[in-house]
Each structure stands twice: as structure tokens, then as C-alpha cells.
């Protein structure tokens, strides 16, 4: 007996995995393809199918997440429009850099080092802020305060009573686009901190707007891969069956979990990703299979722990229960 063209065991695995990733995606605006694609590769799917199915899954999940965040009033359409336009230009520039490096034979090394370094830097910065030590100068002004003080017309008013120059938003989107095109990622882990720390957008709005942008890019990518038959529809359908619930849970949790906790969980995912990618690259370079296994275990272990912590924190907030050790821990 098969379900969606899959054996019952595989169907349960993919539905459960979709639930897990959906929670992370709805909560952070990231966590889709960078978890799904390696999982499919490990299970023996061809690389093109793994990437194409990952993009198709991200598109489906992002639609669910974007609608949920819209219902919560956590999507800024003006910000999404400007950032998407600027990122499109930046991605093309990043792609050109990759082709140049590929021609010199240094692309793999440079990209791996850049990916590990960027994840680590953003993760440490976010963790520092979550622990109450924001990036301030001698006058106590944050980076976002300094950015908002640049009064270059046209000025754009964003959700959260944030007013920023449209040119500044475009510049941030351009930089994120270049990095996204250079590293070959969707940009979710770059967009969220860029909007929070660079522009001063509230964390929940940054997540909702990020997911809306990913919906657009995911749709285009999924369509292109589907044209070449590189999307495993039964796998994507099973993943989406789980993520439909997971994305709603994650999006709803952003209204219940404190902003500091959102940043802390986000930092944990980024740092785990940095260590995992570093372990994978070292394992491949020196032929140490154990490091590759550690990389996979770290990524999925972190996903399970963080999604569990998110759900627990939201439940504790709903119950308004501060008496339990775990509730005190997740609310901290």
C-alpha cells in the first residue's frame, strides 16, 4: 500500500519532517531548502531533484506562512517590493562573481569559507543582541538608529513606526542580493537580520516580510526546475502535508514568543549551520566520513531542538505558566 506514491514509512517520515521544517520556516522565515535539500541528497535522490524539490517545498510552505503572517499584520508590502527589486539586481552581480571565481578554480574554497564565516558572524551578532548587548556607539545609538537618521528622500514609513530612506532599503537589498547570488542561498538567513538590525524593523514583521519575498523567488525557482522534470511531486506533497500545520504553528508562535527569544533561537540555528557546514567541508577535504555524519546530525538535531523549544515557549506563554523550569528557561 502506498501513500502519494511513497511507502507508508517514507510518507510518515516526510510528513513529520515537513511539520518540523514548517515550524522553523513560519517562525524564522528560513529553514526550508537548507534542510530539505541535504536530506533528499542523503536519501539518494539526484542533486537536481533534491534542489528542485527543495525549492518547490519552500514555495508551498512560504505561501502558507505568508498568509498566516499577513493575518497577524506582520507583512510590510512596501519593504518587500523595494527589497525584492534590489535583490534581483544583486543576485545577478553575485552570480557573476561566482563564475569569475569558477574560472580561476577557487570557487569551492572561497564559497565554503564565506558561507561558514557569514553564518558564524551573523549568528554571533544575533546572539549578542539577544543576550542584551546591542551594537551601540558611545552615545548609545544602535546601528538601526544611525541608518534611520539618513534622511535621503524618498522616505518610506514601515510597519513598527519605522521611517527609512528608500535608497537605504534598496542598498541593503542590493547587498543581500549579491551575497545571496554569491552563496547560492535563498537569502532568508541574511534578510531577517538585515531588516532587524540594519533597518530597525520588529522581528515578527521581518519574518513575515522575509517569507513573502521567499514566496516570489521560490515560485520562480520551482517553476524552472519543474520544466526539466526535476521535482519529485510525491515527496513535495508529503512534505507540504506536514508543513501546512507546522508553518501555522511557527507563524503563530511569533506573536507569543518574546523578540529576544526569537533572536536567540535564530542565532542557535545559524551557529549550528556554521559548524555543520565547516564539519562537512573538512570531512570532504580529508576524507573523514565521521565529520560528514556529524554535520548531518548537527543540522537535524538543532532543527529538532529549536523547533521543540519554540513550541514549548509558545505553549508556556499561552498558559502564562512561569512555575516550571522549562517554561522559565524558554522565556529567558
WOSUL-V927481 format. One record per residue. RES is the residue in one small letter. PHI is phi in whole degrees, 0 to 359 (none if undefined). OMEGA is omega in radians with two decimals (NA if undefined). BURIAL is 1 if it has 24 or more other C-alpha atoms within 12 Angstrom, else 0. Layout:
((RES,PHI,OMEGA,BURIAL) (RES,PHI,OMEGA,BURIAL))
This chain:
((x,none,-3.12,0) (x,239,3.09,0) (x,237,-3.09,0) (x,58,3.14,0) (x,80,-3.13,0) (x,241,3.04,0) (x,294,-3.13,0) (x,306,-3.13,0) (x,295,3.13,0) (x,296,3.13,0) (x,299,3.12,1) (x,296,3.14,0) (x,299,-3.09,0) (x,291,3.10,1) (x,295,3.11,1) (x,296,3.12,1) (x,294,3.10,1) (x,297,3.08,1) (x,300,-3.14,1) (x,300,-3.11,1) (x,293,3.11,1) (x,299,3.11,1) (x,299,-3.13,1) (x,296,-3.11,1) (x,294,3.14,1) (x,295,-3.09,1) (x,275,-3.05,1) (x,253,-3.00,1) (x,79,3.12,1) (x,207,3.06,1) (x,103,-3.12,1) (x,272,-3.02,1) (x,294,-3.09,1) (x,287,3.00,1) (x,255,-3.06,1) (x,291,-3.09,1) (x,301,3.11,1) (x,296,3.12,1) (x,297,3.13,1) (x,292,3.09,1) (x,296,3.13,0) (x,298,-3.11,0) (x,277,3.01,0) (x,97,3.09,0) (x,285,3.10,0) (x,302,-3.07,0) (x,301,-3.13,0) (x,295,3.12,1) (x,291,3.13,1) (x,298,-3.13,1) (x,291,-3.12,1) (x,297,3.13,1) (x,292,3.09,1) (x,298,3.12,1) (x,293,3.12,1) (x,297,3.10,1) (x,295,3.14,1) (x,299,3.12,1) (x,298,-3.12,1) (x,298,-3.14,1) (x,293,-3.10,1) (x,294,3.08,1) (x,298,3.13,1) (x,298,-3.12,1) (x,296,-3.12,1) (x,296,3.12,1) (x,296,3.14,1) (x,294,3.13,1) (x,293,3.08,1) (x,298,3.12,1) (x,298,3.12,0) (x,272,-3.11,0) (x,70,-3.06,1) (x,248,3.10,1) (x,237,3.08,1) (x,253,-3.03,1) (x,289,3.10,1) (x,296,3.12,0) (x,298,-3.14,1) (x,298,-3.11,1) (x,295,-3.11,1) (x,294,-3.11,1) (x,295,-3.12,1) (x,296,3.13,1) (x,297,-3.12,1) (x,292,-3.13,1) (x,295,3.13,1) (x,301,3.10,1) (x,293,-3.11,1) (x,296,-3.14,1) (x,299,3.11,1) (x,297,3.10,1) (x,295,3.12,1) (x,297,3.13,1) (x,296,3.13,1) (x,296,3.10,0) (x,296,-3.14,1) (x,297,3.13,1) (x,295,3.09,0) (x,295,3.13,0) (x,295,3.13,0) (x,297,3.13,0) (x,293,3.14,0) (x,269,3.11,0) (x,80,-3.09,0) (x,246,-3.02,0) (x,299,-3.06,0) (x,301,-3.11,0) (x,294,-3.10,0) (x,296,-3.12,0) (x,295,-3.14,1) (x,296,3.13,1) (x,297,-3.12,0) (x,296,-3.11,1) (x,295,3.13,1) (x,298,-3.11,1) (x,296,-3.10,0) (x,293,3.09,1) (x,300,-3.11,1) (x,294,-3.11,1) (x,296,3.13,0) (x,296,3.13,1) (x,297,3.13,1) (x,293,3.12,1) (x,297,3.14,1) (x,295,3.12,1) (x,296,3.12,1) (x,299,3.12,0) (x,291,-3.13,1) (x,296,3.14,1) (x,275,3.01,0) (x,96,3.14,0) (x,244,-3.08,0) (x,286,-3.14,1) (x,283,-3.11,1) (x,234,3.07,0) (x,263,-3.05,0) (x,296,3.13,0) (x,264,3.10,0) (x,78,-3.14,0) (x,270,3.11,0) (x,279,3.09,0) (x,301,-3.14,1) (x,298,3.10,1) (x,299,-3.12,1) (x,292,3.12,0) (x,294,-3.12,1) (x,292,3.13,1) (x,282,3.11,0) (x,280,-3.05,0) (x,268,3.13,0) (x,255,-3.10,0) (x,299,0.01,0) (x,278,3.08,0) (x,270,-3.09,0) (x,240,3.09,1) (x,266,-3.09,0) (x,252,3.10,1) (x,299,-3.08,1) (x,90,3.13,0) (x,59,3.11,0) (x,255,3.14,1) (x,238,-3.04,1) (x,224,3.07,1) (x,295,3.10,1) (x,299,3.12,1) (x,292,3.11,1) (x,293,3.11,1) (x,300,3.14,1) (x,296,3.14,1) (x,295,3.11,1) (x,297,3.12,1) (x,298,3.13,1) (x,296,-3.13,1) (x,296,3.12,1) (x,297,3.12,1) (x,296,3.11,1) (x,299,3.12,1) (x,296,3.13,1) (x,296,3.12,1) (x,293,-3.14,1) (x,288,-3.07,1) (x,269,3.14,1) (x,72,3.12,1) (x,238,-3.12,1) (x,291,3.10,1) (x,97,-3.11,1) (x,301,-3.11,1) (x,284,3.06,1) (x,263,-3.07,1) (x,294,-3.07,1) (x,300,3.10,1) (x,294,3.12,1) (x,296,3.13,1) (x,286,-3.13,1) (x,288,-3.00,1) (x,268,-3.13,1) (x,280,-3.06,1) (x,249,3.14,1) (x,84,3.14,1) (x,286,3.09,1) (x,305,-3.05,1) (x,304,-3.10,1) (x,296,3.12,1) (x,291,3.10,1) (x,299,3.13,1) (x,295,-3.12,1) (x,298,3.13,1) (x,292,3.10,1) (x,301,-3.12,1) (x,296,3.11,1) (x,299,3.13,1) (x,294,3.13,1) (x,295,3.10,1) (x,301,-3.12,1) (x,293,-3.10,1) (x,293,3.13,1) (x,295,3.13,1) (x,297,-3.13,1) (x,295,-3.12,0) (x,297,-3.14,1) (x,297,3.13,1) (x,297,-3.12,0) (x,295,3.14,0) (x,288,3.13,1) (x,296,3.13,1) (x,299,-3.13,0) (x,262,3.11,0) (x,70,-3.08,0) (x,257,3.08,1) (x,233,3.11,1) (x,276,-3.03,1) (x,300,3.11,1) (x,300,3.13,1) (x,294,-3.13,1) (x,298,-3.14,1) (x,298,3.13,1) (x,294,3.11,1) (x,298,-3.12,1) (x,292,3.10,1) (x,300,3.10,1) (x,281,-3.06,1) (x,289,3.12,1) (x,303,3.08,1) (x,280,-3.10,1) (x,300,-3.13,1) (x,295,3.11,1) (x,293,3.11,1) (x,295,-3.13,1) (x,297,3.13,1) (x,295,3.12,1) (x,294,-3.12,1) (x,294,3.14,1) (x,295,3.10,1) (x,276,-3.05,1) (x,257,-3.08,1) (x,273,-3.11,1) (x,296,-3.07,1) (x,301,3.13,1) (x,298,3.12,1) (x,292,3.09,1) (x,302,-3.14,1) (x,296,-3.13,1) (x,295,3.12,1) (x,295,3.12,1) (x,299,3.12,1) (x,298,-3.14,1) (x,299,3.13,1) (x,296,-3.12,1) (x,294,-3.13,1) (x,294,3.08,1) (x,297,3.11,1) (x,297,3.13,1) (x,297,3.14,1) (x,295,-3.12,1) (x,296,3.14,1) (x,294,3.11,1) (x,298,3.13,1) (x,296,3.14,1) (x,296,-3.12,1) (x,294,3.11,1) (x,294,3.11,1) (x,297,3.14,0) (x,291,-3.08,0) (x,290,-3.06,0) (x,251,3.09,0) (x,67,-3.13,0) (x,260,-3.07,0) (x,294,-3.13,0) (x,299,-3.14,0) (x,294,3.09,0) (x,295,3.10,1) (x,294,3.10,1) (x,298,3.14,1) (x,300,-3.13,1) (x,296,-3.13,1) (x,298,-3.12,1) (x,293,-3.14,1) (x,298,-3.08,1) (x,286,3.08,1) (x,297,3.11,0) (x,296,3.13,1) (x,298,3.14,1) (x,296,-3.10,1) (x,295,-3.10,1) (x,291,3.13,1) (x,296,3.08,1) (x,296,3.13,1) (x,294,3.12,1) (x,298,-3.13,1) (x,297,-3.12,1) (x,296,3.13,1) (x,297,3.14,1) (x,293,3.13,1) (x,296,3.12,1) (x,297,3.13,1) (x,293,3.11,1) (x,298,-3.14,0) (x,281,-3.07,0) (x,54,-3.03,0) (x,253,3.12,0) (x,254,-3.05,0) (x,270,-3.07,0) (x,271,-3.12,0) (x,300,-3.10,0) (x,293,3.13,0) (x,294,3.10,1) (x,294,-3.11,0) (x,294,-3.09,0) (x,287,3.13,1) (x,276,-3.06,1) (x,288,NA,1))
